[in-house]
Amino acid sequence: MNRYGLDDGCPTLPFLDQPGVCNRCGTRLTGRRTQWCSSACESVLRENHDWNLARRAARKRDGNKCVRCGHTGIPRVFIGHVDAPPEIRTPAWSSRNSREWGLEVNHMTPREGRGYGWGCAHHLDGLETLCKPCHRDETNNQAAERRSRQQREAG
C-alpha cells in the first residue's frame, strides 16, 4: 500500500516513487509543487479512486447512456390518446420514473461487500454505465456466478 492508501503498482501513479516529478505523468516539478504538475493530473487520481468522482467520470465517458442498451435513463413515455390515464401521462422527469429508470454505474469486477471507500476498485476501466434494468440483470448474473464459484470451492 502506498502513501495514498492505494495498491502498490497502481497504474494511475506510475511515477509515485520518483522524487521531483509528477506522480501521474512524470513531468519535472517546478516552484512549490511537490506531487502534481497540474490539477488535471491530480484529477486523474481522484476520478479513478474516489467513488463519487469515478461514478461521475464514468457516466460522462459513456455519454450518459447505458452501454448495454443505449437507454438514457429517462423513461420512454408513449401517450396514445388524450384521455390516457394519469400514470401514463407522468412526465419523464418525475421522481417516480427516475427511481425506476435512472442510470447507475456498475463495477465490472463485483465489489462483493467491500464498500465504496477510496481505492483502486474504482478505476474507470473497470466501470460501466448501465440503466437500472440492465444493472439489475448484471448484478443478478454476478451474484449467480459468485454462488456457483463458492459452491465449487466448498466441495
DSSP file with accessible surface (Angstrom, degrees, kcal/mol):
  #  RESIDUE AA STRUCTURE BP1 BP2  ACC     N-H-->O    O-->H-N    N-H-->O    O-->H-N    TCO  KAPPA ALPHA  PHI   PSI    X-CA   Y-CA   Z-CA
    1    1 A M              0   0  154      0, 0.0     6,-0.2     0, 0.0     2,-0.1   0.000 360.0 360.0 360.0 136.3    0.0    0.0    0.0
    2    2 A N    >   -     0   0   26      4,-2.3     3,-2.3     1,-0.1     4,-0.1  -0.295 360.0 -82.6 -97.1-174.9    1.4    3.4   -0.9
    3    3 A R  T 3  S+     0   0  146      1,-0.3    -1,-0.1     2,-0.1     0, 0.0   0.652 127.8  56.2 -66.1 -15.3    1.1    6.9    0.8
    4    4 A Y  T 3  S-     0   0   52      2,-0.1    -1,-0.3     3,-0.1     3,-0.1   0.379 118.3-110.3 -92.8   2.0   -2.3    7.4   -0.9
    5    5 A G  S <  S+     0   0   34     -3,-2.3     2,-0.2     1,-0.3    -2,-0.1   0.750  78.2 127.7  76.3  24.6   -3.7    4.2    0.6
    6    6 A L        -     0   0    1      1,-0.1    -4,-2.3   113,-0.1    -1,-0.3  -0.651  69.0 -76.7-110.3 167.5   -3.8    2.6   -2.8
    7    7 A D    >   -     0   0   97     -2,-0.2     3,-1.3    -6,-0.2    -1,-0.1  -0.314  53.3-104.7 -60.9 140.1   -2.5   -0.7   -4.1
    8    8 A D  T 3  S+     0   0  115      1,-0.3    -1,-0.1    -6,-0.1     0, 0.0  -0.423 109.5  28.7 -61.3 140.2    1.3   -0.7   -4.9
    9    9 A G  T 3  S+     0   0   76      1,-0.2    -1,-0.3     4,-0.2    -2,-0.1   0.666  79.9 175.0  80.9  16.9    1.8   -0.5   -8.6
   10   10 A C    X   -     0   0    8     -3,-1.3     3,-1.9     1,-0.2    -1,-0.2  -0.363  30.8-138.2 -57.4 124.9   -1.4    1.4   -9.2
   11   11 A P  T 3  S+     0   0   88      0, 0.0    -1,-0.2     0, 0.0    -2,-0.0   0.682  98.6  63.4 -66.3 -14.7   -1.3    2.2  -13.0
   12   12 A T  T 3  S+     0   0   10      1,-0.2     3,-0.1     2,-0.1    33,-0.1   0.573 106.0  46.3 -84.0  -6.7   -2.6    5.8  -12.4
   13   13 A L    X   +     0   0    9     -3,-1.9     3,-1.5     1,-0.1    -1,-0.2  -0.431  63.7 151.8-128.1  59.7    0.5    6.6  -10.4
   14   14 A P  T 3  S+     0   0   71      0, 0.0     3,-0.2     0, 0.0    10,-0.2   0.747  77.5  42.5 -67.1 -20.0    3.4    5.3  -12.5
   15   15 A F  T >  S+     0   0   61      8,-2.1     3,-1.7     1,-0.1     6,-0.2   0.110  75.5 120.6-112.1  22.8    5.9    7.9  -11.1
   16   16 A L  T <  S+     0   0   14     -3,-1.5    -1,-0.1     7,-0.4     7,-0.1   0.862  77.1  44.4 -56.0 -40.8    4.9    7.8   -7.5
   17   17 A D  T 3  S+     0   0  143     -4,-0.2    -1,-0.3    -3,-0.2    -2,-0.1   0.327  92.1  93.8 -92.0   9.2    8.3    6.7   -6.2
   18   18 A Q  S X  S-     0   0  102     -3,-1.7     3,-1.1     3,-0.1     8,-0.1  -0.884  71.9-139.2-105.6 109.3   10.4    9.1   -8.3
   19   19 A P  T 3  S+     0   0  121      0, 0.0     3,-0.1     0, 0.0    16,-0.1  -0.314  80.0  25.4 -66.6 147.2   11.1   12.4   -6.5
   20   20 A G  T 3  S+     0   0   36     14,-0.3     9,-2.6     1,-0.2     2,-0.3   0.472 104.3  89.6  84.2   1.0   10.9   15.7   -8.3
   21   21 A V  B <  S-A   28   0A  19     -3,-1.1     7,-0.2     7,-0.2    -1,-0.2  -0.920  87.5 -87.4-128.5 158.3    8.4   14.6  -10.9
   22   22 A C     >  -     0   0    0      5,-2.5     4,-1.3    -2,-0.3    14,-0.2  -0.382  32.3-134.1 -60.6 134.1    4.6   14.5  -11.2
   23   23 A N  T  4 S+     0   0    4     12,-2.9    -8,-2.1     1,-0.2    -7,-0.4   0.787 101.3  37.5 -59.4 -28.5    3.2   11.3   -9.8
   24   24 A R  T  4 S+     0   0   79     11,-0.3    -1,-0.2   -11,-0.2    -8,-0.1   0.913 132.4  13.3 -92.3 -53.7    1.0   10.8  -12.8
   25   25 A C  T  4 S-     0   0   55      2,-0.1    -2,-0.1   -12,-0.1    11,-0.1   0.567  89.6-121.1-110.4 -10.1    2.8   11.9  -16.0
   26   26 A G     <  +     0   0   23     -4,-1.3     2,-0.1     1,-0.3    -3,-0.1   0.528  54.1 155.8  83.8   6.1    6.5   12.2  -14.9
   27   27 A T        -     0   0   73     -6,-0.1    -5,-2.5     1,-0.1    -1,-0.3  -0.427  54.1-100.6 -66.7 138.4    6.8   15.9  -15.8
   28   28 A R  B     -A   21   0A 172     -7,-0.2     2,-0.3    -2,-0.1    -7,-0.2  -0.360  40.5-126.1 -60.3 132.1    9.6   17.7  -13.8
   29   29 A L        -     0   0   25     -9,-2.6     2,-0.3    -2,-0.1    -1,-0.1  -0.617  28.7-172.5 -85.7 142.4    8.0   19.7  -11.0
   30   30 A T    >   +     0   0  109     -2,-0.3     3,-1.5     7,-0.1     2,-0.0  -0.864  46.8   1.2-128.4 164.1    8.8   23.4  -10.6
   31   31 A G  T 3  S-     0   0   79     -2,-0.3    -2,-0.0     1,-0.2     0, 0.0  -0.317 124.6 -21.7  63.6-136.7    8.1   26.0   -8.0
   32   32 A R  T 3  S+     0   0  240     -2,-0.0    -1,-0.2     2,-0.0     2,-0.2   0.420 100.5 119.1 -90.6   0.2    6.2   24.9   -4.9
   33   33 A R    <   +     0   0  123     -3,-1.5     4,-0.1     1,-0.1    -4,-0.0  -0.495  28.7 167.5 -70.3 135.9    4.6   21.8   -6.5
   34   34 A T  S    S+     0   0  104     -2,-0.2   -14,-0.3     2,-0.1   -13,-0.2   0.543  73.8  14.4-123.5 -16.2    5.7   18.5   -4.8
   35   35 A Q  S    S+     0   0   53      1,-0.3   -12,-2.9   -15,-0.1     2,-0.4   0.655 118.6  38.1-127.5 -38.6    3.3   15.8   -6.2
   36   36 A W        -     0   0   22    -14,-0.2    -1,-0.3   -13,-0.1    -2,-0.1  -0.959  51.2-151.7-128.8 141.7    1.5   17.0   -9.3
   37   37 A C  S    S-     0   0   35     -2,-0.4     2,-0.3     1,-0.2    -1,-0.1   0.739  86.3  -0.9 -80.8 -21.6    2.4   19.1  -12.3
   38   38 A S  S  > S-     0   0   36      1,-0.1     4,-1.6     0, 0.0    -1,-0.2  -0.981  71.7-105.6-158.8 165.8   -1.2   20.3  -12.7
   39   39 A S  H  > S+     0   0   85     -2,-0.3     4,-2.5     1,-0.2     5,-0.1   0.801 116.6  64.4 -69.1 -24.9   -4.7   19.9  -11.3
   40   40 A A  H  > S+     0   0   62      2,-0.2     4,-1.5     1,-0.2    -1,-0.2   0.924 102.6  46.8 -63.9 -42.4   -5.5   17.8  -14.3
   41   41 A C  H  > S+     0   0   16      1,-0.2     4,-1.3     2,-0.2    -1,-0.2   0.906 112.8  49.3 -66.9 -38.7   -3.0   15.1  -13.2
   42   42 A E  H  X S+     0   0   57     -4,-1.6     4,-2.1     1,-0.2    -2,-0.2   0.896 106.5  57.4 -66.2 -36.1   -4.4   15.2   -9.7
   43   43 A S  H  X S+     0   0   49     -4,-2.5     4,-3.3     1,-0.2    -1,-0.2   0.861  99.3  58.7 -62.5 -35.2   -7.9   14.9  -11.1
   44   44 A V  H  X S+     0   0   36     -4,-1.5     4,-0.9     2,-0.2    -1,-0.2   0.927 106.7  48.3 -59.8 -43.2   -7.0   11.6  -12.8
   45   45 A L  H >< S+     0   0    4     -4,-1.3     3,-0.8     1,-0.2     4,-0.4   0.961 115.2  43.9 -59.5 -50.6   -6.0   10.2   -9.4
   46   46 A R  H >X S+     0   0  105     -4,-2.1     4,-2.6     1,-0.2     3,-1.2   0.900 110.6  53.8 -64.9 -41.7   -9.3   11.4   -7.8
   47   47 A E  H 3< S+     0   0   77     -4,-3.3    -1,-0.2     1,-0.3    -2,-0.2   0.659 112.7  45.4 -69.1 -15.9  -11.5   10.2  -10.7
   48   48 A N  T << S+     0   0   19     -4,-0.9    74,-0.3    -3,-0.8    -1,-0.3   0.408 125.6  26.7-104.9   1.3  -10.0    6.7  -10.5
   49   49 A H  T <4 S+     0   0    0     -3,-1.2    70,-1.8    -4,-0.4     2,-0.6   0.591  99.1  78.3-136.2 -26.3  -10.2    6.3   -6.8
   50   50 A D     X  -     0   0   53     -4,-2.6     4,-3.2    -5,-0.2     5,-0.3  -0.828  69.8-144.5 -91.9 121.1  -13.0    8.4   -5.2
   51   51 A W  H  > S+     0   0   31     -2,-0.6     4,-2.7    65,-0.5     5,-0.2   0.893  95.8  49.2 -56.5 -45.2  -16.3    6.6   -5.8
   52   52 A N  H  > S+     0   0   85      1,-0.2     4,-1.8     2,-0.2    -1,-0.2   0.929 117.0  41.0 -63.8 -42.1  -18.4    9.8   -6.3
   53   53 A L  H  > S+     0   0   53     -7,-0.2     4,-2.6     2,-0.2    -2,-0.2   0.888 114.7  51.9 -72.4 -37.7  -15.9   11.3   -8.8
   54   54 A A  H  X S+     0   0    0     -4,-3.2     4,-2.6    -8,-0.3    -2,-0.2   0.915 109.1  50.7 -64.6 -40.6  -15.4    8.0  -10.6
   55   55 A R  H  X S+     0   0   93     -4,-2.7     4,-2.2    -5,-0.3    -1,-0.2   0.940 112.3  46.3 -62.6 -45.5  -19.1    7.5  -11.0
   56   56 A R  H  X S+     0   0  164     -4,-1.8     4,-2.2    -5,-0.2    -2,-0.2   0.925 113.4  49.2 -63.3 -42.9  -19.5   10.9  -12.5
   57   57 A A  H  X S+     0   0   14     -4,-2.6     4,-2.8     1,-0.2    -1,-0.2   0.890 109.9  51.4 -65.9 -37.8  -16.5   10.4  -14.8
   58   58 A A  H  X S+     0   0    0     -4,-2.6     4,-2.3     2,-0.2    71,-0.2   0.924 110.0  48.9 -65.7 -43.6  -17.8    7.0  -16.0
   59   59 A R  H  <>S+     0   0   85     -4,-2.2     5,-3.1     2,-0.2     6,-0.3   0.922 113.1  47.4 -62.4 -41.4  -21.2    8.5  -16.8
   60   60 A K  H ><5S+     0   0  171     -4,-2.2     3,-1.6     1,-0.2    -2,-0.2   0.938 111.6  50.4 -64.3 -46.9  -19.6   11.3  -18.8
   61   61 A R  H 3<5S+     0   0  113     -4,-2.8    -1,-0.2     1,-0.3    -2,-0.2   0.891 111.1  49.6 -57.1 -39.2  -17.2    8.9  -20.6
   62   62 A D  T ><5S-     0   0   34     -4,-2.3     3,-0.7    -5,-0.2    -1,-0.3   0.327 117.0-112.3 -86.5   8.6  -20.2    6.7  -21.6
   63   63 A G  T < 5 -     0   0   45     -3,-1.6    -3,-0.2     1,-0.2    -2,-0.1   0.781  60.5 -72.9  70.6  25.6  -22.2    9.7  -22.9
   64   64 A N  T 3 <S+     0   0   82     -5,-3.1     2,-0.3     1,-0.2    -1,-0.2   0.880 107.8 114.6  51.8  43.0  -24.8    9.4  -20.1
   65   65 A K  S <  S-     0   0  106     -3,-0.7     2,-0.3    -6,-0.3     7,-0.2  -0.978  78.2 -96.9-137.9 153.4  -26.2    6.3  -21.7
   66   66 A C     >  -     0   0    3      5,-2.9     4,-1.7    -2,-0.3    64,-0.3  -0.514  28.0-146.8 -66.1 128.1  -26.4    2.6  -20.8
   67   67 A V  T  4 S+     0   0   69     62,-2.8    -1,-0.1    -2,-0.3    63,-0.1   0.674  94.5  48.4 -74.6 -13.7  -23.5    0.9  -22.5
   68   68 A R  T  4 S+     0   0  116     61,-0.3    -1,-0.2     3,-0.1    62,-0.1   0.912 132.1   6.8 -88.7 -50.5  -25.6   -2.3  -23.0
   69   69 A C  T  4 S-     0   0   70      2,-0.1    -2,-0.2    62,-0.0    61,-0.1   0.505  91.4-120.0-116.0  -7.5  -28.9   -1.0  -24.4
   70   70 A G     <  +     0   0   36     -4,-1.7    -3,-0.1     1,-0.2    60,-0.0   0.481  55.5 156.0  83.1   2.6  -28.3    2.7  -25.1
   71   71 A H        -     0   0    2      1,-0.1    -5,-2.9    -6,-0.1    -1,-0.2  -0.337  39.6-147.0 -65.8 142.8  -31.1    3.9  -22.8
   72   72 A T        -     0   0   70      2,-0.3    31,-0.2    -7,-0.2    -1,-0.1   0.467  40.7-110.1 -89.7  -3.5  -30.6    7.4  -21.4
   73   73 A G  S    S+     0   0    8      1,-0.3    28,-0.2    29,-0.2    -8,-0.1   0.329  86.6 115.5  90.3  -9.3  -32.2    6.7  -18.1
   74   74 A I  S    S-     0   0   97     27,-0.1    -1,-0.3    28,-0.1    -2,-0.3  -0.841  75.1-110.4 -93.8 128.3  -35.2    8.9  -19.0
   75   75 A P        -     0   0   11      0, 0.0     2,-0.8     0, 0.0    17,-0.1  -0.220  21.6-124.5 -59.1 144.0  -38.4    6.8  -19.2
   76   76 A R        -     0   0  181      2,-0.0     2,-0.5    16,-0.0    -3,-0.0  -0.831  33.0-169.3 -89.3 109.1  -39.9    6.3  -22.6
   77   77 A V        -     0   0   63     -2,-0.8     2,-0.5    12,-0.0    15,-0.1  -0.886   7.4-167.4-106.6 127.0  -43.4    7.5  -22.3
   78   78 A F        -     0   0  167     -2,-0.5     2,-0.7    10,-0.0    -2,-0.0  -0.961   3.7-165.8-114.4 121.5  -46.0    6.9  -25.0
   79   79 A I        +     0   0   89     -2,-0.5     3,-0.1     1,-0.1    -2,-0.0  -0.918  10.2 175.6-107.4 107.5  -49.2    8.8  -24.9
   80   80 A G        +     0   0   57     -2,-0.7     2,-0.3     1,-0.2    -1,-0.1   0.680  65.6  16.3 -85.7 -18.1  -51.6    7.1  -27.3
   81   81 A H  S >  S-     0   0  110      1,-0.1     3,-1.9     0, 0.0    -1,-0.2  -0.996  70.4-119.8-156.2 147.5  -54.7    9.1  -26.6
   82   82 A V  T 3  S+     0   0  121     -2,-0.3    -1,-0.1     1,-0.3    -2,-0.0   0.796 115.1  56.3 -61.9 -25.6  -55.5   12.4  -24.9
   83   83 A D  T 3  S+     0   0  129     -3,-0.0    -1,-0.3     2,-0.0    -3,-0.0   0.143  78.6 141.7 -92.3  21.0  -57.7   10.5  -22.4
   84   84 A A    <   -     0   0   10     -3,-1.9     5,-0.1     1,-0.1    -5,-0.0  -0.279  62.8 -94.2 -61.2 146.2  -54.8    8.3  -21.4
   85   85 A P    >>  -     0   0   55      0, 0.0     3,-1.5     0, 0.0     4,-1.3  -0.248  35.9-109.4 -60.9 152.9  -54.7    7.5  -17.6
   86   86 A P  H 3> S+     0   0   85      0, 0.0     4,-0.5     0, 0.0    -2,-0.1   0.814 114.4  64.1 -55.6 -33.8  -52.6    9.8  -15.5
   87   87 A E  H 34 S+     0   0  112      1,-0.2     3,-0.4     2,-0.2    -3,-0.0   0.822 105.2  45.9 -64.5 -26.9  -50.0    7.2  -14.8
   88   88 A I  H <4 S+     0   0   72     -3,-1.5    -1,-0.2     1,-0.2    -4,-0.0   0.836 109.6  54.7 -80.4 -31.0  -49.1    7.1  -18.5
   89   89 A R  H  < S+     0   0  112     -4,-1.3    -2,-0.2    -5,-0.1    -1,-0.2   0.444  76.2 130.4 -83.8   3.6  -49.0   10.9  -18.7
   90   90 A T     <  -     0   0   27     -4,-0.5    -3,-0.0    -3,-0.4     4,-0.0  -0.333  68.7-106.1 -57.9 129.9  -46.5   11.2  -15.9
   91   91 A P    >   -     0   0   56      0, 0.0     3,-1.8     0, 0.0     6,-0.3  -0.263  21.7-120.7 -59.4 147.5  -43.7   13.5  -17.0
   92   92 A A  T 3  S+     0   0   34      1,-0.3    -2,-0.1    -3,-0.1    -3,-0.0   0.758 110.2  55.5 -60.9 -25.0  -40.4   11.8  -17.9
   93   93 A W  T 3  S+     0   0  208    -19,-0.1    -1,-0.3     4,-0.1     5,-0.0   0.426  78.1 124.5 -91.8   3.8  -38.5   13.8  -15.3
   94   94 A S  S <> S-     0   0   18     -3,-1.8     4,-2.3     1,-0.1     5,-0.2  -0.252  70.3-121.4 -66.4 152.8  -40.7   12.8  -12.3
   95   95 A S  H  > S+     0   0   78      1,-0.2     4,-2.0     2,-0.2     5,-0.2   0.861 110.9  59.3 -64.1 -32.7  -39.0   11.3   -9.3
   96   96 A R  H  > S+     0   0  109      1,-0.2     4,-1.2     2,-0.2    -1,-0.2   0.954 110.3  41.4 -62.1 -44.7  -41.2    8.2   -9.6
   97   97 A N  H  > S+     0   0    9     -6,-0.3     4,-2.4     1,-0.2     5,-0.4   0.886 110.9  55.6 -71.6 -36.7  -39.9    7.5  -13.1
   98   98 A S  H  X S+     0   0   55     -4,-2.3     4,-2.1     1,-0.2    -1,-0.2   0.868 105.7  52.5 -67.3 -32.5  -36.3    8.4  -12.3
   99   99 A R  H  < S+     0   0  155     -4,-2.0    -1,-0.2    -5,-0.2    -2,-0.2   0.872 114.3  44.1 -65.6 -34.5  -36.2    5.8   -9.4
  100  100 A E  H  < S+     0   0  105     -4,-1.2    -2,-0.2    -5,-0.2    -1,-0.2   0.849 131.7  16.2 -78.2 -34.5  -37.5    3.2  -11.9
  101  101 A W  H  < S+     0   0   66     -4,-2.4    31,-1.0   -28,-0.2    -3,-0.2   0.675  84.6 128.5-117.4 -21.4  -35.2    4.0  -14.8
  102  102 A G     <  -     0   0   15     -4,-2.1    30,-1.6    -5,-0.4     2,-0.3   0.427  60.5 -95.0 -37.4 178.7  -32.2    6.2  -13.9
  103  103 A L  E     -B  131   0B  17     28,-0.2     2,-0.3   -31,-0.2    28,-0.2  -0.816  38.7-174.9-100.9 146.0  -28.6    5.4  -14.8
  104  104 A E  E     -B  130   0B  64     26,-3.5    26,-3.3    -2,-0.3     2,-0.5  -0.907  23.8-121.9-133.7 160.9  -26.2    3.6  -12.4
  105  105 A V  E     -B  129   0B   9     -2,-0.3     2,-0.4    24,-0.2    24,-0.2  -0.931  26.8-155.3-110.7 127.7  -22.5    2.8  -12.6
  106  106 A N  E     -B  128   0B   4     22,-3.4    22,-1.8    -2,-0.5     2,-0.7  -0.812  15.7-132.7-104.8 138.0  -21.5   -0.8  -12.3
  107  107 A H  E     -B  127   0B   9     -2,-0.4    20,-0.2    20,-0.2     4,-0.1  -0.818  15.4-153.1 -81.3 117.4  -18.2   -2.3  -11.1
  108  108 A M  S    S+     0   0   78     18,-2.8    -1,-0.2    -2,-0.7    19,-0.1   0.843  92.2  52.6 -65.4 -31.5  -17.5   -4.9  -13.8
  109  109 A T  S    S-     0   0  109     17,-0.5    -1,-0.2    12,-0.2    17,-0.0  -0.933 109.6-115.4 -98.7 113.2  -15.5   -6.8  -11.2
  110  110 A P        -     0   0   27      0, 0.0    -2,-0.1     0, 0.0    -4,-0.0  -0.133   9.6-140.4 -55.8 143.4  -18.0   -7.1   -8.3
  111  111 A R    >   -     0   0   32     -4,-0.1     3,-0.9     2,-0.0    -3,-0.0   0.775  23.8-157.8 -72.0 -30.4  -17.2   -5.4   -5.1
  112  112 A E  T 3   -     0   0   78      1,-0.2    -1,-0.0     2,-0.1    -3,-0.0   0.918  69.0 -42.9  49.6  52.6  -18.5   -8.3   -3.1
  113  113 A G  T 3  S+     0   0   83      1,-0.1    -1,-0.2     2,-0.0     3,-0.1   0.590 104.2 122.4  81.3  11.1  -19.2   -6.4    0.1
  114  114 A R    <   -     0   0  146     -3,-0.9     3,-0.4     1,-0.2    -2,-0.1   0.419  65.9-132.3 -89.5   3.6  -16.0   -4.4    0.2
  115  115 A G        -     0   0   33      1,-0.2    -1,-0.2     0, 0.0    -2,-0.0  -0.113  20.5 -82.8  78.0-175.4  -17.8   -1.0    0.2
  116  116 A Y  S    S+     0   0  125     -3,-0.1   -65,-0.5     6,-0.0    -1,-0.2  -0.021  73.9 131.1-125.1  29.5  -17.3    2.1   -1.8
  117  117 A G  S    S-     0   0   51     -3,-0.4    -3,-0.0     1,-0.2     0, 0.0  -0.064  71.6 -55.0 -71.7-178.3  -14.4    3.9    0.0
  118  118 A W  S    S+     0   0   97    -68,-0.1     2,-0.3     2,-0.1   -68,-0.2  -0.299  85.4 108.4 -57.0 133.2  -11.3    5.3   -1.6
  119  119 A G  S >  S-     0   0   14    -70,-1.8     3,-1.4    -3,-0.1  -113,-0.1  -0.931  78.2 -82.3 168.3 171.6   -9.5    2.7   -3.7
  120  120 A C  G >  S+     0   0   21     -2,-0.3     3,-1.4     1,-0.3    -1,-0.1   0.587 104.0  82.9 -71.1 -11.1   -8.3    1.1   -6.9
  121  121 A A  G 3  S+     0   0   39      1,-0.3    -1,-0.3   -72,-0.1   -12,-0.2   0.685  85.3  61.6 -66.3 -14.9  -11.6   -0.7   -7.3
  122  122 A H  G <   +     0   0    0     -3,-1.4    -1,-0.3   -74,-0.3    -2,-0.1   0.208  68.4 141.6-100.1  16.7  -13.0    2.5   -8.9
  123  123 A H    X   -     0   0   21     -3,-1.4     3,-2.3     1,-0.1   -75,-0.1  -0.352  59.3-124.5 -56.9 137.9  -10.6    2.7  -11.8
  124  124 A L  G >  S+     0   0   31      1,-0.3     3,-1.8     2,-0.2    -1,-0.1   0.800 107.8  64.2 -58.6 -31.8  -12.6    4.0  -14.8
  125  125 A D  G 3  S+     0   0  128      1,-0.3    -1,-0.3   -77,-0.0    -2,-0.1   0.650 103.5  50.1 -70.3  -8.3  -11.6    1.0  -17.0
  126  126 A G  G <  S+     0   0   20     -3,-2.3   -18,-2.8   -18,-0.0   -17,-0.5   0.237 100.2  80.7-108.9  12.0  -13.5   -1.2  -14.5
  127  127 A L  E <   -B  107   0B   1     -3,-1.8     2,-0.3   -20,-0.2   -20,-0.2  -0.892  51.4-178.0-119.7 150.4  -16.7    0.8  -14.5
  128  128 A E  E     -B  106   0B  20    -22,-1.8   -22,-3.4    -2,-0.3     2,-0.5  -0.993  27.1-121.5-144.5 146.5  -19.6    0.9  -16.9
  129  129 A T  E     +B  105   0B   0     -2,-0.3   -62,-2.8   -71,-0.2     2,-0.3  -0.767  37.3 174.0 -89.2 127.9  -22.8    3.0  -17.0
  130  130 A L  E     -B  104   0B   0    -26,-3.3   -26,-3.5    -2,-0.5     2,-0.1  -0.973  32.6-117.9-131.3 149.4  -26.0    0.9  -17.0
  131  131 A C  E  >  -B  103   0B   2     -2,-0.3     4,-2.9   -28,-0.2     5,-0.2  -0.384  45.0 -99.6 -73.8 164.8  -29.7    1.7  -16.8
  132  132 A K  H  > S+     0   0   52    -30,-1.6     4,-2.8   -31,-1.0     5,-0.2   0.909 122.0  50.2 -59.5 -43.4  -31.4    0.3  -13.8
  133  133 A P  H  > S+     0   0   27      0, 0.0     4,-2.3     0, 0.0    -1,-0.2   0.943 114.6  44.3 -61.8 -41.8  -32.9   -2.8  -15.6
  134  134 A C  H  > S+     0   0   22      2,-0.2     4,-2.6     1,-0.2    -2,-0.2   0.898 114.0  50.7 -67.8 -37.2  -29.5   -3.7  -17.1
  135  135 A H  H  X S+     0   0   34     -4,-2.9     4,-2.9     2,-0.2     5,-0.2   0.913 109.3  50.8 -66.0 -40.5  -27.7   -3.1  -13.8
  136  136 A R  H  X S+     0   0  136     -4,-2.8     4,-2.4    -5,-0.2    -2,-0.2   0.941 112.0  47.5 -61.3 -45.3  -30.2   -5.3  -12.0
  137  137 A D  H  X S+     0   0   89     -4,-2.3     4,-2.4    -5,-0.2    -2,-0.2   0.925 113.6  47.4 -61.5 -44.4  -29.7   -8.1  -14.6
  138  138 A E  H  X S+     0   0   30     -4,-2.6     4,-2.8     2,-0.2    -2,-0.2   0.916 111.1  50.8 -64.5 -42.4  -25.9   -7.7  -14.3
  139  139 A T  H  X S+     0   0   61     -4,-2.9     4,-2.5     1,-0.2    -1,-0.2   0.920 110.9  49.2 -62.3 -41.3  -26.0   -7.8  -10.5
  140  140 A N  H  X S+     0   0   93     -4,-2.4     4,-2.3    -5,-0.2    -1,-0.2   0.908 111.8  48.8 -64.1 -41.0  -28.1  -10.9  -10.6
  141  141 A N  H  X S+     0   0   89     -4,-2.4     4,-2.4     2,-0.2    -2,-0.2   0.918 111.9  48.7 -64.1 -43.2  -25.7  -12.6  -13.1
  142  142 A Q  H  X S+     0   0   17     -4,-2.8     4,-2.3     1,-0.2    -2,-0.2   0.907 111.2  50.2 -63.8 -39.1  -22.7  -11.6  -10.9
  143  143 A A  H  X S+     0   0   13     -4,-2.5     4,-2.6     2,-0.2    -2,-0.2   0.908 110.1  50.1 -65.8 -40.5  -24.4  -13.0   -7.8
  144  144 A A  H  X S+     0   0   44     -4,-2.3     4,-2.5     2,-0.2    -2,-0.2   0.916 111.1  48.9 -64.0 -42.1  -25.2  -16.3   -9.6
  145  145 A E  H  X S+     0   0  125     -4,-2.4     4,-2.5     2,-0.2    -2,-0.2   0.905 111.0  50.6 -62.9 -40.5  -21.5  -16.6  -10.7
  146  146 A R  H  X S+     0   0   70     -4,-2.3     4,-2.7     2,-0.2    -2,-0.2   0.933 111.0  47.8 -64.5 -44.0  -20.4  -15.9   -7.1
  147  147 A R  H  X S+     0   0  135     -4,-2.6     4,-2.3     1,-0.2    -2,-0.2   0.926 112.4  49.6 -62.0 -42.6  -22.7  -18.5   -5.7
  148  148 A S  H  X S+     0   0   49     -4,-2.5     4,-2.2     1,-0.2    -1,-0.2   0.918 111.8  48.0 -63.1 -44.2  -21.5  -21.0   -8.3
  149  149 A R  H  X S+     0   0   77     -4,-2.5     4,-2.4     1,-0.2    -1,-0.2   0.924 111.3  50.6 -62.6 -43.7  -17.9  -20.3   -7.5
  150  150 A Q  H  X S+     0   0   99     -4,-2.7     4,-1.9     1,-0.2    -2,-0.2   0.889 109.7  50.5 -63.5 -37.0  -18.5  -20.6   -3.8
  151  151 A Q  H  X S+     0   0  140     -4,-2.3     4,-1.4     2,-0.2    -1,-0.2   0.909 110.8  48.8 -66.9 -40.8  -20.2  -24.0   -4.3
  152  152 A R  H  < S+     0   0  164     -4,-2.2    -2,-0.2     1,-0.2    -1,-0.2   0.907 113.3  47.2 -63.8 -41.5  -17.3  -25.2   -6.4
  153  153 A E  H  < S+     0   0  144     -4,-2.4    -1,-0.2     1,-0.2    -2,-0.2   0.825 110.3  53.9 -70.3 -30.5  -14.8  -24.1   -3.8
  154  154 A A  H  <        0   0   90     -4,-1.9    -1,-0.2    -5,-0.2    -2,-0.2   0.766 360.0 360.0 -77.0 -25.9  -16.8  -25.6   -0.9
  155  155 A G     <        0   0  101     -4,-1.4    -3,-0.2    -5,-0.1    -2,-0.1   0.215 360.0 360.0-170.0 360.0  -17.0  -29.0   -2.3
